[in-house]
């Protein structure tokens, strides 16, 4: 059984009445987005996108407005039908599901949270969270019990009988998250859920969301236009432009090794200090990297996950290189002051 909960293979979405003809021309002639628009009057929303998301990962998709990120996430629960390609969620071929099967997957296995929560204004917080369970005909006592637990997970105990207009924006967003969690889905789809919130509230919810999803082991696809947010919460990040994935990698990989100038522009304002770890900048421990007159016996030792910021703090206390160890305690590299300067500058800027 695969550990990949979500699998996309060569997915295309072309909007327009002539989408099939446009897709054929793309395959036969290699037309680009501009040529497809000019010849067929069609817009390429998603272009040949492939990726997988393993169980328990938070996978962030980011890009500017119009890059295709929100279109892409709506393919995962088939709110939008792909023009071509394969999409599997929890080993189910989403395109092969009939209407009843699709409703069942959406109701029980995939939770979605939008930027605008669409809470029912005449229902209490508890009733809003319980509404999807009510649609599934779960008995009232049981759905209230489940909803109460979901509200506890997002720290909304005591607000069960408030109406949505009596809550702050951040609290309303928590209600939306609790509603998505109430069905205990394996997959969460988050479409810019925190982008309309004030910075302090947003940061608080980001931290709570990461803690919650890791504790519950939810597989998450998170859409954002904010690289700081993607770096803060994402295990991996995919950067989109004009419907295509330009680069996919860990936050550290994206910042340290941008694939092109477009990605480099995205990451140039990001501080490396807390993001970059020792294993990314260390030199291998051998006779070429350690001068003969240097005795590492008294050198400071730290593990390979130590951040650049922490390495700087350690380096000011010694003139010796810092010895880096792996998870077994074996010595695998060194970080000198010159290495630190390279790490601070960033390899993408060299």
C-alpha positions in Angstrom: 0.0 0.0 0.0 1.4 3.4 -1.0 2.2 6.0 1.5 1.2 8.7 -1.0 -2.3 10.0 -0.1 -2.5 12.3 -3.0 -1.1 11.6 -6.5 -1.4 13.9 -9.6 0.0 12.8 -12.9 0.2 15.2 -15.9 -2.9 17.1 -15.0 -4.2 19.8 -17.4 -7.1 22.2 -17.1 -8.1 24.2 -20.1 -11.1 26.6 -19.8 -13.2 27.2 -22.9 -15.6 25.7 -25.4 -12.8 24.3 -27.5 -10.7 22.7 -24.7 -10.5 19.3 -26.3 -9.2 20.7 -29.6 -6.8 22.9 -27.7 -5.5 20.0 -25.7 -4.9 18.0 -28.8 -3.0 20.9 -30.4 -0.8 21.2 -27.3 0.1 17.6 -27.5 0.6 17.5 -31.2 2.2 20.9 -31.8 3.5 22.0 -28.4 1.5 25.2 -28.3 2.1 27.6 -25.4 -0.5 29.4 -23.3 -0.6 32.5 -25.5 -1.0 30.4 -28.7 -3.8 28.4 -27.2 -5.6 31.6 -26.3 -5.1 33.2 -29.7 -6.1 30.1 -31.8 -8.8 28.5 -29.7 -10.0 31.3 -27.3 -9.1 28.9 -24.4 -7.3 29.7 -21.2 -4.7 27.2 -19.8 -5.4 27.1 -16.0 -3.3 24.1 -15.1 -0.4 22.8 -17.3 1.0 19.3 -17.0 1.1 19.3 -13.1 2.4 16.2 -11.3 3.2 15.7 -7.6 2.5 13.4 -4.7 1.8 14.1 -1.1 2.7 11.5 1.5 0.6 10.8 4.5 0.8 13.4 7.3 2.6 16.0 5.2 1.6 19.7 4.9 2.2 20.5 1.2 2.0 24.2 0.4 1.2 25.5 -3.1 2.0 29.1 -3.6 2.1 31.7 -6.3 0.8 35.1 -7.4 -2.8 35.8 -8.3 -3.7 33.9 -11.5 -0.9 31.3 -11.1 -3.5 28.5 -10.9 -3.1 27.4 -7.3 -6.7 27.7 -6.3 -7.8 26.0 -9.6 -5.4 23.2 -8.8 -6.7 22.5 -5.2 -10.3 22.4 -6.5 -9.3 19.4 -8.7 -8.4 17.3 -5.6 -12.1 17.0 -4.5 -13.3 17.3 -8.1 -15.0 20.7 -7.7 -13.3 21.2 -11.1 -13.0 18.4 -13.7 -9.5 18.1 -15.3 -9.1 18.3 -19.1 -6.5 15.6 -19.0 -4.4 13.7 -16.5 -5.0 11.5 -13.5 -5.8 12.4 -9.9 -5.9 9.9 -7.1 -6.8 10.6 -3.5 -6.6 7.9 -0.9 -6.0 5.4 -3.8 -9.3 6.4 -5.4 -9.3 7.6 -9.0 -11.3 10.8 -8.6 -12.5 10.9 -12.2 -13.9 7.3 -12.0 -16.2 8.0 -9.0 -19.9 8.3 -9.7 -21.9 11.1 -8.0 -22.8 9.1 -4.9 -19.3 7.9 -4.4 -17.9 11.4 -4.9 -20.3 12.8 -2.3 -19.2 10.1 0.1 -15.5 10.9 -0.4 -16.2 14.7 0.1 -18.3 14.1 3.2 -16.1 11.6 5.0 -12.6 11.7 3.7 -11.8 15.3 2.4 -12.3 18.4 4.5 -12.0 21.8 2.8 -11.5 25.3 4.4 -11.9 28.4 2.3 -10.7 32.0 2.9 -14.4 32.9 3.4 -15.9 30.4 5.8 -19.5 30.6 4.6 -20.8 30.1 8.1 -24.6 30.0 8.4 -25.5 33.2 10.2 -28.7 32.0 11.9 -27.0 28.9 13.4 -24.9 28.7 16.5 -21.3 27.8 16.4 -22.1 24.3 17.5 -24.8 23.9 14.8 -22.4 25.3 12.1 -19.8 22.7 13.0 -22.4 19.9 13.2 -24.1 20.8 9.9 -22.1 18.4 7.6 -22.9 15.6 10.1 -26.5 16.6 10.0 -26.5 16.3 6.2 -25.0 12.8 6.7 -28.0 12.0 9.0 -25.8 11.5 12.1 -28.1 11.5 15.2 -28.3 14.8 17.0 -26.7 13.7 20.2 -23.7 12.1 18.4 -23.1 15.0 16.0 -23.2 17.5 18.9 -20.7 15.3 20.8 -18.4 15.2 17.8 -18.7 18.9 17.1 -18.0 19.7 20.8 -14.7 17.7 20.5 -13.8 19.5 17.2 -14.4 22.9 18.9 -12.2 21.8 21.8 -9.4 21.0 19.3 -9.4 24.6 18.0 -9.8 26.2 21.5 -13.4 27.4 21.2 -14.8 25.8 24.4 -17.4 28.1 25.8 -18.4 29.6 22.4 -20.7 26.8 21.3 -24.0 28.8 21.5 -22.7 32.1 20.0 -23.7 33.2 16.6 -21.0 33.8 13.9 -21.4 37.6 14.0 -20.5 37.5 17.8 -17.1 36.1 17.0 -13.9 37.7 15.8 -12.5 36.9 12.3 -9.9 34.6 13.8 -12.6 32.8 15.8 -14.8 32.4 12.8 -11.9 30.9 10.9 -11.5 28.4 13.8 -15.1 27.4 13.4 -14.5 26.7 9.7 -11.6 24.5 10.6 -13.6 22.7 13.3 -16.3 22.1 10.8 -13.8 20.5 8.4 -12.4 18.4 11.2 -15.8 17.2 12.5 -16.0 14.4 9.9 -12.4 13.3 10.8 -11.2 13.5 7.2 -7.8 12.0 6.3 -7.2 14.9 3.9 -7.5 18.7 4.5 -7.7 21.2 1.6 -6.9 24.8 2.8 -7.5 27.6 0.3 -5.8 30.7 1.7 -7.7 30.3 5.0 -5.8 32.9 7.0 -5.1 35.5 4.3 -7.8 38.0 5.5 -6.7 38.0 9.1 -4.6 40.5 11.0 -0.9 39.5 11.2 -0.8 38.5 14.9 -4.0 36.4 14.7 -2.8 34.9 11.5 0.5 33.8 13.1 -1.3 32.4 16.1 -3.6 30.3 13.8 -0.7 29.1 11.7 1.1 27.8 14.8 -2.1 26.2 16.1 -2.9 24.6 12.7 0.6 23.1 12.3 0.4 21.6 15.8 -3.1 20.3 15.3 -2.5 18.7 11.9 0.7 17.0 13.1 -1.0 15.7 16.2 -3.9 14.3 14.2 -1.7 13.2 11.2 -3.8 15.0 8.6 -2.5 15.1 5.1 -2.9 18.7 4.0 -2.7 20.8 0.8 -2.4 24.4 1.8 -2.8 27.3 -0.7 -1.1 30.6 0.0 0.3 33.6 -1.8 2.6 34.4 1.1 6.0 32.7 1.1 6.6 33.5 4.8 3.4 31.5 5.6 4.4 28.7 3.3 7.9 28.5 5.0 6.4 28.6 8.4 3.9 25.7 8.0 5.0 23.7 5.0 6.9 20.5 5.0 7.4 21.1 1.3 6.5 24.0 -1.0 5.5 24.0 -4.7 5.8 27.3 -6.5 3.4 27.9 -9.4 3.5 30.3 -12.4 1.1 30.4 -15.3 -0.4 27.1 -14.3 2.9 25.2 -14.0 4.9 24.0 -11.1 8.2 25.8 -11.3 9.9 24.2 -8.3 9.0 21.8 -5.5 11.1 21.2 -2.4 11.5 21.8 1.3 11.6 25.4 2.5 15.3 25.2 3.0 15.8 23.8 -0.6 13.6 26.5 -2.1 15.5 29.3 -0.3 19.0 27.9 -0.7 18.7 26.6 -4.3 16.0 28.6 -6.3 15.4 26.9 -9.6 15.3 30.1 -11.7 15.1 33.9 -11.5 11.4 33.8 -10.8 11.8 31.7 -7.7 14.9 33.7 -6.7 12.8 36.9 -6.7 10.3 35.2 -4.4 12.9 34.2 -1.8 15.3 37.1 -1.9 13.7 38.8 1.1 13.6 35.6 3.3 16.0 35.4 6.2 18.2 32.3 6.2 18.9 32.4 9.9 16.2 30.1 11.2 15.5 28.2 8.0 19.0 26.9 7.0 20.4 24.0 9.0 24.0 22.9 9.6 23.7 19.9 7.2 23.1 22.3 4.3 26.3 24.4 4.7 28.8 22.1 6.5 32.0 21.0 4.9 32.8 17.3 5.0 35.1 16.3 7.8 38.4 15.3 6.3 42.1 16.4 6.0 41.2 18.9 3.2 38.8 20.8 5.4 40.7 20.7 8.7 44.2 22.2 8.7 46.9 20.0 10.3 47.6 22.5 13.1 43.9 22.6 14.2 43.0 20.3 17.1 39.2 19.6 17.0 39.3 17.9 20.4 38.2 21.0 22.2 35.8 22.1 19.4 32.1 22.6 20.1 29.8 19.8 18.8 26.2 20.2 17.6 23.8 18.2 15.5 23.1 18.6 11.8 19.7 20.2 12.4 21.1 23.2 14.3 19.9 26.4 12.6 22.2 29.0 11.1 21.1 31.4 13.8 22.2 29.0 16.5 25.4 28.3 14.7 26.3 32.0 14.8 25.7 32.1 18.5 28.0 29.1 19.0 30.7 30.5 16.7 31.2 33.7 18.7 32.3 31.7 21.7 35.2 29.9 19.9 37.9 30.4 17.4 37.7 26.7 16.3 35.4 25.3 13.7 32.1 23.7 14.9 31.9 20.0 14.6 28.6 18.7 13.2 27.2 15.3 14.2 24.5 13.1 12.7 21.5 11.5 14.5 23.8 8.6 15.7 26.3 11.1 17.1 28.9 10.4 14.4 31.0 13.4 13.4 30.1 14.2 9.7 31.2 17.7 9.0 32.5 21.1 10.2 31.2 24.7 10.0 33.9 27.4 10.0 33.3 31.1 10.1 33.8 31.3 6.4 31.1 28.7 5.9 28.8 30.7 8.1 29.2 33.7 5.9 28.4 31.7 2.9 25.3 30.4 4.6 24.2 33.9 5.6 24.7 35.1 2.1 22.8 32.2 0.6 24.0 29.9 -2.2 21.4 31.3 -4.5 23.1 34.7 -4.4 26.6 33.4 -5.2 
